[in-house]
């Protein structure tokens, strides 16, 4: 039985969003009594958000589904300084025009995940609305007096820079004050009592709660998610090909957009061990169905990955785009199997089980030796069914079979089929 009463805390905890919360019981009690307002801030450092921000967006979605009102705070003001959190060096200073362009690009994605209609409609606000007009002397007098140098130096971001003898500018040193003041303004303007964010924002969130209490007496709460990593230990959304951006608009430039097909493929390539976790975090699928998915083994896992890719892609790009991506992936694979002149190597079932990827690359003639196969893996060129192989010791299994075949590729032009001889 869940120890929380509110739908908000039940959903966030059961689906794996909770890392830290300033007062879980207090937040649960408030969320049970009323539909509270919560916010997450997004600085405008690029014209698109990437998959690493998706867990935060989904948390706002959970807030709205539980009856709460989500606020998307775009950092038109704070971007002028740059958040030093989890950074070892200063961010480049962006012009006002570039910040405006980035803000417009980022703002487009939220309507795919949140409703901007109804009694708890989401709203987008820009902290430059209040930060841009602050008088420096007045701000120092009203806010600066409530922060001590001792507390600022104790912050993990500052401490790490000092210990590593890396510079931190006075400009960056002001960032926690400004972000904390955001909470004060949002509480005053919208009765916002909750800030959500990633684990790297814990210090900024607790500073904002403390500042709001000291300036207005309001009781506020903070809730952070864990750093989402893949089963292989990589950072969520970071691949060898770069970040997985949420925007598909090519007007932003190819460096900041992903097609719906590439986005679908990213989720289709999810590690087996991550399938259940990603269903919980990034889809609306009921937990009872996800429990069943987590019990799947063998070839059924691949079917679950296709379902995951469809669910996540449909949310961002629409059901039609998801189905088209699935069809394209299927056609591409089938055409690869049936391409004229594509070598097909037959293998007995008893010899197939447990064959290593290096041995398979030699058997199919794609590599002349295990050493050459290793070099291709190291270069990111060797793939199984169009999925990159990163483990030298990878063993082929029935999970890799599609219609009794496995497509093995090196680069974009060298392909071969390993087929079971039934």
N, C-alpha and C positions, 0 to 999 in steps of 0.2 A: 504493500500500500504506500502511495506517495505521501511523503511527510508534508507536502505543501498543499494549501487550500486553493490558491489562485490558479486559474488556467495558464496564466503567463509563466509563473515559476515552474509549474508542472511541465509545460512544453519545453521551456528552455533547458531544464535539467535533464529530462528524459531523452532529449534529442542530442545531448552532448555539447551544449553551448557554454555551460558554466565552467569558469576557471576560478575567478574570485568575485566575491560580492561583499560590499561594505557591511551590510546588515540583512542577511537572507530572510530572517523572520519578519523584520520590520517591512521589507519590501513586499514580501508575500502578503502580509496583513493589509497593506495599503492597496495592493493590486486586487485583493479579494473584495475590498470595500468599494473601490471606485476604478473607473477606467482612467489610468494615469497617462501622462504625457512623457515621452522619453525621446532622447536625441542621440545621434552619432554625427561627428564632424568628419568632413572629407576636405583636405586641402587640395587646391587646384594646381597641382604640380605637373599634370599631364592632361591631354584632352580626352582621356578615357580612363576608367577604372579597370583593373584586371581581376582575375579570378581570386586573387588574394583578398580582395575587398568583398567578395560575394558572401562570405560568412557573416559580415556585418550587415549587409543588406537583408539577408535572410533573417537576421535577428530582429530587424525593424519589421519585417513581414510577420514574424511570430507575435510581436507586440500588437500589431494591428489586428491580426486574427483573434487575439485574446480580448479585443475591445479597446485597446489603448490607441493613443494618437501618436504617430511617428513624426518626428521633425528631422529633416535632412539639413544639416548645417554645412553650407559650403563656405570654405575659408577664404573668401575674397580678401579679408584683412590679414589673417594669420599667415597666408601664403607669402605675403610680402616679407616675412621674417624667415619662415621655414622651420618646421618641427625638428628639433635635434634628437628626438627619441630614436633609439636604436640606430643612430648614425655616428660614424667615427669622424666625419668631416662635414663642414658647412655645405648646405645646399646652395646652388647658384641663385642669385637674385633675379627674379623674373620681372619683366615690365608689366605695367598695368594692362596693356593691350593683350599680352599673352595670357595673363591671369584671367581676363574676361573671356578669351577664346576657350581656354581650358574649362572654365566654369560652364560654358554653354555645352561643350561636349560631354562633360560628366553628367550634367543635369538630365540628359535625354534618356538615360538608362532606367531611372527609378520608376517611371510609369509602367515598366514591364513587370515590376514586382510588388508595387504598392498601389492602393486606390487613392485617388485624389478627389473622391466624391464621398458624400455621406457624412454622418455625425462625427466620425473619427477619421476624417480625411487627412492624408499626409500633407505636409507643407514643406516647401523648400525656402530656407532663409539664408541670407549672406551676412556673416559677421562683420563685413565692412560697413554695414548699415550703422553700427554703433562704434566699432573700433576706429573707423575712418575719421570720425568727428571728435575723438577724445583729445582734450588738451593735455599735453605732456605733464605739466606741473600739477594739474588737478588729479590726473591719474596716479601720479607718484604719491600725492598726499592722501588720496582716498584708498588706493589699493596697495601701493608699495609699502605702506607702513604695516600692513598685515602679513607681510612675508619677511622672514628673517634670512640673512645670508647663510646661517647655519643650516637651515632647512633646505635651502636651494642647493648647497654644496653636497648635502647628503643624498640628493636625488641620483638615481643610478646613472642617468645620462651624463650628468655633470661629473660625477665621481669617476666614471670610466674615462672621460676625456682627460681629467687631471692626472689620474694614475698612469695613463699611457702617454702623458706629456704631449697631448694633442690640443690644438687651440680650440677654444670656444669663445666666439665673439660676444660682446655685450648685447648685440642685437638678438642672438639666439638665447641669451640668458633671460631675456624678457618674455620669451614665448610662453612659459608656464603661467606667467601673470595674465597674459592676454587670453589664453585658453580658459583659465579659471574664471576670468571675468565673463566669458561667453555664458557660463552656467548661471551667473548672477542675472544677466540680461534675459536669458531664456526663461528663467524662473519668474522674473518680474513681468515679462510680456505675455507668456503663454502658460504660466503655472506649471512649468516643466520641472519634474522632481526626480528624473532618472537620466543618467548618462550611461550609454552603452559603448563598448569599444573593445579593441584587442588588448592582450595582456601587456603590450608595451606602453599602453596609455594609462596604466594604473596610477602612477604618480600624478599625472595631470588631472585625472578624474578625482582623486581624493583631495587634491588641492582645490579644485572647483567646488566640491562639497563643503569643504571647510570655509572657503571664502564666502560662499552663499550664506552659510549659517551665521558667520560673523557680521556680514553686511546687512542681512535682512531677517535673520532668525529662522529661516525656513529649513526644514528637515529634508534633505535630498539623499539620493542613493546612487551607488555605482555598481556596474556589473560588467565583467570582462570575459572574453572567450579565450581559450587556450590558443597557442600558436598551432595552426593546422598544418601538420606535416603528412607526407605520404608514408606508406609502409616501408619504403626504401630509405626513409630518413630525409628526403628532400623537402624543400619548402613548397607549400601548396601554390600552384599556379606558375611555378618557375620550371621551364623545360630547357632542353638544349637549344631549342629554336627561339627562345625568348619568352616573354610574358604572354599569358593567354588573356587578351583584352576582351572586355565585354561589348564594346562597340563594334558594329560591322560596317559602319559608314566609312567608305574609302576616302571621303573628302577630308577626313582627319589625317590621312596618310597611312600607308601600309604598316608603318612602325607602331601605330596605335589602334589597329583594328584587326579583327579576325572574322573570316567568313563563317556563316552558320555551319557549313560542312566541317571546317577545321575545328570549330568549337565542339561539334558533335564527336569528332574523332578523339579529341582530348579526353572526353568523358568515357568513350568506348574503350580507351586504352588504360583505364583505371586498374590498379593492381588488385588482384583477387581479395587481398586482406583489407582493402579500403572500401569495398563495395557497400557493405552495411553502414559504415560510418558516413559515407557520402550521401546515401539515401536519406539518412536522418537529418543531416545538416542542410542539404541543398534541394530537397524535394518536399512536397506536401503529403507524400505517401503515408498512410496510417502506420503507426508503430507495429501493429499486429501483423501487417503484411511484410514489414521490414524484418521482423523476427523470423518469418518463414524464409525470406531471402538469405538471411545469414546462415541458414542451415544447408543451403545448396552446396553441392560439390560437382566436380567433373565438368562436363560440357554445359550443365545448367548455369554455371557461373557466367559463361559467355553470353547466354541469353539475358541474364540479369544486368550485365554491363550494357547491352543494347537498350534495355528498358531504362536504365539510369541515364544513358545519353539522350534518349528520347524525352524523358521527363524534364531534365535540366535544360535541354535545348528548346523545348516547347515553351518553357517559362520565359525565356529571353527572346527567342526569335519566332515563336508561334508553332502550333502543331504541324502546319503544312511544311514549314522549313525542316522540322525534325524528321518527318516522314521522308521528305526528299533526300535528306542527308543519309538516312538509313538505306534508302534505295540506291543512292549513288555508291555508298560503301559496298553494298552487296554486288552491284553490277561491276564495280571496279575489280573486286576480288574474283568474280566469276570470269570476267574477261581476261584477267591475268592467268587463270587456270587454262583457259581455252585459246590463248594466243598462239598463232601459227609459229611453229618452230620452238616453242618453249619446252626445254628438256624436262622429261618426266622420268624420275628414278623410282622403280618399284622396290619395295622393301617388305620382307616377311614380318608378320606381326610380332613374332617372338624376338626378332632382332630390333624392332622399333622401340619397344619399351625401354626407356632409360638411356637412349642414345644421346650423346652430348651435342650441343650446337656446333662445336668446332668439328667434330667428326662428321656431322651432317653437312656442313659447308664443304668439306673435302669430298664426301660421298657424292654430292650433287655436281661437283666440278667447279663450284663457284670460288673455291680457294684451293691453292695447290698444297697447302700444309696447315697444320694447326696453328703454327706461328703466324701465317698470313691471316687466318681467321681471327686470331687475337687482335691483330693490327686493325682489321676492319671493325671489330667491336669497339676498340678504343677510339676509333675515328667516328663512331656513331653511324656506320654505314650498313651494318648487318641487321636484317629485319626478319621476323617471322610473321607472316600474314600481315605485312605492312606495319608491324609494331617493332620498334627498336629494341634490340637485345643489348643489355648492359652488363650481364653477368657471364664471365668466361666459362663458368661451370654449369650454365643452364642446361637442364635435361628436357628433351622433348617428352610430351605426355599426350594422353588422349584429349586433354583440354585444348591442345593446339590444333586438333583435327577439325576440318570443316569438309563434310562430305567425303571423309576418308583421305583427305589431302592436306598437305601443309605447303604453303608457298614460302620459299626462302629467297631473300633478295640481298644483293650487295649494291648499294647505291640505287640509282633510278633506272638503270638499264640492264643489269644482270639479274635474272630471275631463274628459278628452277622449282619444279614440283617434286615433293617427296610423297609418294602414294603407297598406301598399304596394299599389299597383294593378298586379296581375300580369296 
